[in-house]
């Protein structure tokens, strides 16, 4: 395994940990804590795992495995994603599957 592959594996592990942290927050609440780590809420655990994933993605960019994006490109990606999510959220609400906030 090469270094760039190692960082990709660590990024995959971190992505899975983001999923796990989000699931725990939905199961037990964002402000709940794990008995062994009562100083860290599920919400803070989500952010910790997210920024650990971000660090690995940035390392892959530093190694030129992934491209560096400009701020306008990043903003466009985020805006496009939010537009799609909002579209399908509205559809799910219309279908009675999600309660409006």
C-alpha positions as CSV (number, residue, x, y, z in Angstrom):
1,X,0.0,0.0,0.0
2,X,1.2,3.5,-0.9
3,X,0.9,6.5,1.4
4,X,-1.9,8.0,-0.7
5,X,-3.8,4.8,-0.4
6,X,-3.3,4.7,3.3
7,X,-4.8,8.2,3.7
8,X,-7.7,7.1,1.5
9,X,-8.4,4.2,3.8
10,X,-8.2,6.4,6.8
11,X,-10.6,8.8,5.1
12,X,-13.1,5.9,4.5
13,X,-12.9,5.0,8.1
14,X,-13.6,8.6,9.2
15,X,-16.5,8.8,6.8
16,X,-18.0,5.7,8.5
17,X,-17.4,7.3,11.9
18,X,-19.4,10.4,10.7
19,X,-22.2,8.0,9.8
20,X,-22.0,6.3,13.2
21,X,-22.0,9.5,15.1
22,X,-25.0,10.8,13.2
23,X,-26.9,7.6,13.9
24,X,-26.2,7.8,17.6
25,X,-27.4,11.4,17.7
26,X,-30.7,10.3,16.0
27,X,-31.0,7.3,18.4
28,X,-30.2,9.1,21.6
29,X,-30.3,12.8,20.9
30,X,-27.7,15.4,19.9
31,X,-27.0,16.5,23.5
32,X,-26.8,13.0,24.9
33,X,-23.3,11.7,25.9
34,X,-21.7,8.3,26.0
35,X,-21.3,7.0,29.6
36,X,-17.5,6.7,29.1
37,X,-17.2,10.2,27.5
38,X,-19.6,12.3,29.4
39,X,-17.9,15.5,28.5
40,X,-18.5,15.1,24.7
41,X,-22.1,15.3,23.4
42,X,-23.2,13.4,20.3
43,X,-23.3,16.8,18.5
44,X,-19.6,17.5,19.3
45,X,-18.7,13.9,18.3
46,X,-20.3,14.5,14.9
47,X,-18.2,17.6,14.4
48,X,-15.0,15.9,15.7
49,X,-15.5,13.0,13.2
50,X,-16.4,15.4,10.4
51,X,-13.2,17.5,10.9
52,X,-11.1,14.4,11.1
53,X,-12.5,13.3,7.7
54,X,-11.9,16.8,6.4
55,X,-8.2,16.5,7.5
56,X,-7.8,13.3,5.5
57,X,-9.5,14.8,2.4
58,X,-7.1,17.8,2.7
59,X,-4.2,15.5,3.0
60,X,-5.2,13.7,-0.2
61,X,-5.4,17.2,-1.8
62,X,-1.9,18.0,-0.5
63,X,-0.7,14.7,-2.1
64,X,-2.3,15.7,-5.4
65,X,-4.6,12.7,-5.3
66,X,-7.6,15.0,-5.2
67,X,-7.7,18.4,-6.9
68,X,-7.6,21.7,-5.0
69,X,-10.9,23.6,-5.6
70,X,-11.4,27.3,-5.5
71,X,-13.8,28.9,-3.1
72,X,-16.3,29.6,-5.9
73,X,-16.2,26.0,-6.9
74,X,-16.7,24.8,-3.3
75,X,-19.6,27.3,-2.8
76,X,-21.2,26.1,-6.0
77,X,-21.0,22.5,-4.9
78,X,-22.6,23.3,-1.6
79,X,-25.3,25.5,-3.1
80,X,-26.2,22.8,-5.7
81,X,-26.4,20.1,-2.9
82,X,-28.6,22.3,-0.7
83,X,-30.9,23.0,-3.7
84,X,-31.3,19.3,-4.4
85,X,-31.8,18.4,-0.7
86,X,-34.5,21.1,-0.4
87,X,-36.2,19.9,-3.5
88,X,-36.5,16.4,-2.2
89,X,-37.3,17.5,1.3
90,X,-40.3,19.4,-0.1
91,X,-41.4,16.4,-2.1
92,X,-41.1,14.2,1.0
93,X,-43.2,16.7,3.0
94,X,-45.8,16.8,0.2
95,X,-46.0,13.0,0.4
96,X,-46.6,13.2,4.1
97,X,-43.3,11.4,5.0
98,X,-41.6,14.3,6.8
99,X,-43.3,16.8,9.1
100,X,-42.7,20.4,8.3
101,X,-40.5,22.2,10.9
